[in-house]
Amino acid sequence: GWYQSLNPCYPEVRRYIVSVMHEIVARYRIDALHMDYIRFPNEWNSSYPKGASVPDYPRDARTLALFRKATGHSPDSAPQQWDDWRTAQVTQVVRDIRRMIAKTKPGVKLSAAVGSDPKEARRNHFQDSRRWIAEHLLDAVYPMNYAGDHALFERRVDSWASTARRVPVVMGIMFDGRASSTVNRQVAKSVRGSGHFAAFAYNAMFERPGAAVAGAGSVPVIADGGI
Protein backbone atom coordinates (compact mmCIF):
# COMPACT_ATOMS: atom_id res chain seq x y z
CA GLY A 1 0.00 0.00 0.00
CA TRP A 2 3.04 2.30 -0.11
CA TYR A 3 6.02 2.79 -2.41
CA GLN A 4 7.92 -0.06 -3.99
CA SER A 5 11.49 1.06 -3.36
CA LEU A 6 14.90 -0.22 -4.39
CA ASN A 7 17.36 -0.68 -1.53
CA PRO A 8 20.27 1.78 -2.00
CA CYS A 9 22.38 -0.20 0.44
CA TYR A 10 22.99 -2.78 -2.31
CA PRO A 11 25.91 -1.84 -4.59
CA GLU A 12 24.16 -3.37 -7.60
CA VAL A 13 21.08 -1.21 -6.93
CA ARG A 14 23.23 1.92 -6.94
CA ARG A 15 24.86 0.77 -10.19
CA TYR A 16 21.44 0.11 -11.73
CA ILE A 17 20.10 3.56 -10.78
CA VAL A 18 23.19 5.20 -12.25
CA SER A 19 22.81 3.13 -15.44
CA VAL A 20 19.24 4.37 -15.90
CA MET A 21 20.38 7.95 -15.39
CA HIS A 22 23.25 7.34 -17.82
CA GLU A 23 20.81 6.28 -20.53
CA ILE A 24 18.89 9.54 -20.11
CA VAL A 25 22.02 11.69 -20.13
CA ALA A 26 23.72 9.87 -23.00
CA ARG A 27 20.76 9.41 -25.34
CA TYR A 28 18.72 12.59 -24.93
CA ARG A 29 19.39 16.28 -25.40
CA ILE A 30 18.70 17.39 -21.86
CA ASP A 31 19.87 20.47 -19.98
CA ALA A 32 19.58 18.97 -16.52
CA LEU A 33 18.71 15.86 -14.56
CA HIS A 34 16.43 16.28 -11.54
CA MET A 35 16.29 13.74 -8.73
CA ASP A 36 13.07 13.36 -6.77
CA TYR A 37 12.64 11.07 -3.76
CA ILE A 38 16.40 10.68 -3.44
CA ARG A 39 16.02 9.40 0.13
CA PHE A 40 14.41 6.61 2.08
CA PRO A 41 10.58 6.71 1.70
CA ASN A 42 10.12 6.02 5.40
CA GLU A 43 7.40 8.38 6.57
CA TRP A 44 4.27 7.01 8.16
CA ASN A 45 1.52 6.10 5.70
CA SER A 46 -2.20 5.49 6.15
CA SER A 47 -1.78 1.98 4.72
CA TYR A 48 -0.01 0.97 7.95
CA PRO A 49 -2.15 -0.60 10.71
CA LYS A 50 -3.52 1.82 13.28
CA GLY A 51 -0.92 2.54 15.93
CA ALA A 52 1.89 0.98 13.91
CA SER A 53 5.26 2.68 13.63
CA VAL A 54 7.28 3.06 10.47
CA PRO A 55 9.45 -0.05 10.01
CA ASP A 56 13.16 0.52 10.56
CA TYR A 57 14.16 -0.94 7.26
CA PRO A 58 15.99 -2.40 5.48
CA ARG A 59 16.57 -5.21 7.98
CA ASP A 60 17.04 -8.03 5.47
CA ALA A 61 19.94 -10.41 6.05
CA ARG A 62 22.11 -9.08 3.22
CA THR A 63 21.82 -5.43 4.27
CA LEU A 64 22.64 -6.37 7.86
CA ALA A 65 25.66 -8.32 6.64
CA LEU A 66 26.88 -5.32 4.60
CA PHE A 67 26.48 -3.05 7.63
CA ARG A 68 28.31 -5.48 9.90
CA LYS A 69 31.15 -5.80 7.37
CA ALA A 70 31.45 -2.00 7.17
CA THR A 71 31.18 -1.24 10.88
CA GLY A 72 31.46 -4.44 12.89
CA HIS A 73 28.08 -3.72 14.47
CA SER A 74 24.39 -4.51 14.26
CA PRO A 75 21.76 -1.76 14.04
CA ASP A 76 20.70 -2.43 17.62
CA SER A 77 24.24 -2.23 19.00
CA ALA A 78 25.11 0.97 17.10
CA PRO A 79 21.90 2.83 16.13
CA GLN A 80 23.65 6.11 15.25
CA GLN A 81 26.14 4.31 13.01
CA TRP A 82 23.23 2.48 11.43
CA ASP A 83 21.59 5.81 10.53
CA ASP A 84 24.88 7.31 9.35
CA TRP A 85 25.61 4.29 7.19
CA ARG A 86 22.20 4.38 5.51
CA THR A 87 22.66 8.11 4.92
CA ALA A 88 26.02 7.39 3.30
CA GLN A 89 24.42 4.91 0.88
CA VAL A 90 22.00 7.56 -0.41
CA THR A 91 24.81 10.08 -0.71
CA GLN A 92 26.82 7.53 -2.69
CA VAL A 93 24.01 7.29 -5.25
CA VAL A 94 24.12 11.06 -5.72
CA ARG A 95 27.92 11.04 -5.89
CA ASP A 96 27.93 8.26 -8.50
CA ILE A 97 25.34 10.05 -10.65
CA ARG A 98 27.41 13.23 -10.50
CA ARG A 99 30.54 11.38 -11.60
CA MET A 100 28.66 9.67 -14.41
CA ILE A 101 27.41 13.03 -15.74
CA ALA A 102 30.92 14.50 -15.58
CA LYS A 103 32.21 11.64 -17.75
CA THR A 104 29.23 11.40 -20.11
CA LYS A 105 28.06 14.96 -20.73
CA PRO A 106 29.67 17.53 -18.40
CA GLY A 107 27.34 20.36 -19.40
CA VAL A 108 24.28 18.63 -17.92
CA LYS A 109 23.24 20.07 -14.56
CA LEU A 110 22.13 17.97 -11.59
CA SER A 111 19.46 19.05 -9.11
CA ALA A 112 17.40 17.42 -6.37
CA ALA A 113 14.15 17.86 -4.48
CA VAL A 114 15.07 17.86 -0.79
CA GLY A 115 13.44 18.23 2.59
CA SER A 116 12.77 21.83 3.60
CA ASP A 117 14.56 21.22 6.92
CA PRO A 118 17.91 19.54 6.13
CA LYS A 119 18.50 18.34 9.70
CA GLU A 120 15.07 16.71 9.83
CA ALA A 121 15.54 15.18 6.38
CA ARG A 122 18.85 13.67 7.42
CA ARG A 123 17.52 12.40 10.73
CA ASN A 124 14.27 10.93 9.41
CA HIS A 125 15.00 10.06 5.76
CA PHE A 126 18.81 9.73 5.60
CA GLN A 127 19.03 12.56 3.06
CA ASP A 128 22.13 14.70 3.64
CA SER A 129 21.53 17.64 1.29
CA ARG A 130 23.99 19.86 3.18
CA ARG A 131 26.79 17.44 2.41
CA TRP A 132 25.72 17.19 -1.23
CA ILE A 133 26.03 20.95 -1.54
CA ALA A 134 29.33 21.04 0.35
CA GLU A 135 30.74 18.41 -2.03
CA HIS A 136 29.44 20.35 -5.05
CA LEU A 137 27.31 17.39 -6.12
CA LEU A 138 24.32 19.61 -7.01
CA ASP A 139 23.92 22.57 -9.35
CA ALA A 140 20.57 23.53 -7.80
CA VAL A 141 18.50 22.43 -4.82
CA TYR A 142 14.69 22.39 -4.57
CA PRO A 143 13.52 22.44 -0.91
CA MET A 144 9.97 21.07 -0.67
CA ASN A 145 8.57 23.92 1.42
CA TYR A 146 4.89 22.96 1.39
CA ALA A 147 3.91 24.57 4.71
CA GLY A 148 0.52 26.26 4.76
CA ASP A 149 1.46 28.33 7.80
CA HIS A 150 3.21 31.38 6.44
CA ALA A 151 5.41 31.99 9.49
CA LEU A 152 6.81 28.45 9.17
CA PHE A 153 7.17 28.87 5.42
CA GLU A 154 9.17 32.08 5.88
CA ARG A 155 11.44 30.55 8.53
CA ARG A 156 12.26 27.74 6.14
CA VAL A 157 13.01 30.20 3.31
CA ASP A 158 15.29 32.21 5.60
CA SER A 159 17.12 29.07 6.73
CA TRP A 160 18.33 28.53 3.15
CA ALA A 161 19.70 32.07 2.74
CA SER A 162 23.35 31.14 3.23
CA THR A 163 23.00 28.18 0.86
CA ALA A 164 21.55 30.44 -1.83
CA ARG A 165 24.88 32.25 -1.97
CA ARG A 166 26.59 29.02 -3.05
CA VAL A 167 24.02 27.21 -5.22
CA PRO A 168 20.61 28.21 -6.65
CA VAL A 169 17.83 27.47 -4.15
CA VAL A 170 14.50 26.93 -5.89
CA MET A 171 11.83 26.96 -3.19
CA GLY A 172 9.09 24.41 -3.84
CA ILE A 173 5.64 25.86 -3.14
CA MET A 174 2.37 23.97 -2.77
CA PHE A 175 -0.05 25.33 -5.37
CA ASP A 176 -2.64 22.56 -5.15
CA GLY A 177 -5.70 23.53 -3.11
CA ARG A 178 -4.19 26.72 -1.75
CA ALA A 179 -5.78 30.16 -1.76
CA SER A 180 -4.27 32.50 -4.33
CA SER A 181 -3.35 34.99 -1.58
CA THR A 182 -1.25 32.34 0.17
CA VAL A 183 0.43 31.24 -3.05
CA ASN A 184 1.19 34.81 -4.10
CA ARG A 185 2.66 35.65 -0.70
CA GLN A 186 4.85 32.57 -0.67
CA VAL A 187 6.05 33.12 -4.23
CA ALA A 188 6.96 36.72 -3.39
CA LYS A 189 8.89 35.62 -0.28
CA SER A 190 10.75 32.93 -2.25
CA VAL A 191 11.72 35.31 -5.05
CA ARG A 192 12.97 37.87 -2.53
CA GLY A 193 14.94 35.16 -0.76
CA SER A 194 16.67 33.43 -3.65
CA GLY A 195 15.18 34.68 -6.93
CA HIS A 196 13.52 31.34 -7.70
CA PHE A 197 10.47 29.20 -7.00
CA ALA A 198 8.91 25.96 -8.23
CA ALA A 199 5.18 25.21 -8.40
CA PHE A 200 3.94 21.92 -6.98
CA ALA A 201 2.36 20.82 -9.09
CA TYR A 202 2.17 22.18 -12.60
CA ASN A 203 -1.30 20.72 -13.21
CA ALA A 204 -2.64 22.57 -10.15
CA MET A 205 -2.66 25.72 -12.29
CA PHE A 206 -5.25 24.27 -14.66
CA GLU A 207 -8.76 22.91 -14.35
CA ARG A 208 -8.63 19.12 -14.25
CA PRO A 209 -11.31 16.69 -15.46
CA GLY A 210 -13.42 15.48 -12.59
CA ALA A 211 -12.11 18.07 -10.14
CA ALA A 212 -14.47 20.44 -8.37
CA VAL A 213 -14.38 23.95 -9.75
CA ALA A 214 -12.38 26.10 -7.34
CA GLY A 215 -14.16 28.94 -5.63
CA ALA A 216 -13.11 32.55 -5.78
CA GLY A 217 -9.64 33.04 -4.37
CA SER A 218 -8.69 29.39 -4.67
CA VAL A 219 -7.04 29.41 -8.08
CA PRO A 220 -3.40 30.49 -8.02
CA VAL A 221 -2.95 33.83 -9.81
CA ILE A 222 0.67 34.88 -9.69
CA ALA A 223 1.46 38.56 -9.58
CA ASP A 224 4.65 40.42 -10.52
CA GLY A 225 5.27 39.04 -13.97
CA GLY A 226 3.65 35.63 -13.88
CA ILE A 227 5.28 32.23 -14.04
Secondary structure, 3 states (H helix, E strand, C coil): CCCCCCCCCCHHHHHHHHHHHHHHHHHCCCCEEEECCCCCCCCCCCCCCCCCCCCCCCCCHHHHHHHHHHHCCCCCCCHHHHHHHHHHHHHHHHHHHHHHHHHHCCCCEEEEEEECCHHHHHHHHCCCHHHHHHCCCCCEEEEECCCCCHHHHHHHHHHCHHHHCCCCECEEEECCCCCHHHHHHHHHHHHHHHCCEEEECHHHHCCCCCCCCCCCCCCCCCCCCCC
